[in-house]
Amino acid sequence: MSDVLPVMRVLGALLALFAVSMGVPLAASLWAREGLWQHYATAIAVTLMASALLWGGLRAHKRELLPRHGVMLVSVVWGILPLFAALPLLLVMHAIGRPLSFTHAYFESVSGLTTTGATVLAELDRLPLSVNMWRTFMQWIGGMGILILAVAVLPLLGVGGSQLFKAEAAGPVKDTKLTPRMTETAKGLWGVYVVFSLVCALAFWLGGMTPPDAIMHMFATVSLGGLSPHDASFAYFESPLLETIALVFMLCASCNFALYFIALRKGNWRGFWRDPEMRATITALLGGGLLVALLLWVKGVYDPLQALRHGMFNVVSVATTTGFATTDYLGWPVFAPVFMLLLSGVATSAGSTGGGIKMVRMLILLKQARREMTRIVHPRAVQPVRLGDRVVDNRMIFSVLAFMLVYGATVITLSMVLLLTDLDMVTAFSAVLASVHCMGPGLGMLGPASNFAVLTDFQLWVCTLAMLLGRLEILSFMALLTPAFWRR
């Protein structure tokens, strides 16, 4: 209990920050004159009350956070924050005569905050602007990471900012000090994220979107979340120009934001282009898009230009775990949607806003496999695993191997659980894979023309757990379940 109380105190401070973020849908409601602002005010008040109880009631437990506290906090935050994020949805949807169950509201909140982009809501075009604004804004604040934001804007907490950063960041970013202080690093990453966001919103607006649509689709694009305020997703606009703009920003957001930060800080972009993970990510995305476009042309689904347009956009969208769609790609040759779903596991960089395994882990696995094959022929050869000019430490290789083992076990176990509920194999496997990758649409009953409302409450809870595990990169949560974690 002595370990839990300091964590809950910091959670209180984070809830205050989260309550402030609810001012965005409140402002949207006032601007649109919906008459629903009081429900957002109620949600803000409840969240602030919980914040005051935790922060004030546990002030005697102020202490520096240790690594174990960081791991505990990131799991607690991603489990509890969606409870408060669901409050506006529950209150407003009830007020407009379309009440949500708690299961659906929590699922929608987890989907937003983890940037998964799956939804259980229908008739999105008829929802109040403020509801769609909140759904898309949740993706934006979850994209770069809530705890990284906390490190950036709440340095007076007196807690270990480095532990929060390391618990939240993905892949090698957590072990890379971009600046001497973690607070400066967090501010820098969020600064780059905000600049990207402003440029993206401006581009969408100049491309023909209304200001509200430009803002909401910016939230969904730079976060690689993909929740859209329209039932038809990106097909609503029928605009090659807007699709091109989204394509460019999805490609940019799939790369490590630390590279942008370093390039802007030093005024030198040569290091950016030399990064092996970035090159592999862009190659996989563009190469995959061209492959599917060629397939669609050869199979006679589209003419060459239409094949390039739809193939490239939808492949990049799915592979970057965004989940926008311009057509129901389940009608394409079966290779294409399965290939896109599998690509969503690897085609984003560590330090990006995307989900999945991350490209850097795949590169390490491939290089380690090549080293083992070399050892079969030359047992005494010394061949370190390298990424660019850096030698990869064996501890990182073992960490990647452990992650892949747990990842595989998680996907198989949760898929089997869904199969026990009599869900068909394609839908069950794709639902878990899309949730763990924080990607959104799946296959079978969960394609881009449908949504997750077709699942039962139990099936939704399984997918919710999969989304949380994917966002936590699995090992952080699994560590909490080991006796060694709680042993002093």
Beta strands, then each sheet from edge to edge (+ up, - down):
strand 1: 386-387
strand 2: 390-391
sheet 1: 1+ 2-
end
